[in-house]
Amino acid sequence: MAQASKVEKILREARALSEPERTEVALRLLDTLDPPDPLAHLDDDAWLAEIEKRAEEALSGRSRTYTWEEVKSHVLRKRKRKR
């Protein structure tokens, strides 16, 4: 089956769902995508400058750092809210 016909079949089936079901499908599909990289436009020199800036902020104590446990807890709470 061609890719376009697979997509059309899925869309036809999704259109038959109720609005809340379509909303859930849409949100779940969006959840599978990687967020856009806000730094993708940087070239090598800009990346180096960004890394140096962040390192200086971290070493000087000007930026907030998080433990692995804090990060993991935050991610798990966020994932629970999405479901």
Buried (B, 14 or more C-beta within 10 A) or exposed (E): EEEEEEEEEEEEEEEEEEEEEEEEBEEEEEEEEEEEEEEEEBEEEEEEEEEEEEEEEEEEEEEEEEEEEEEEEEEEEEEEEEE
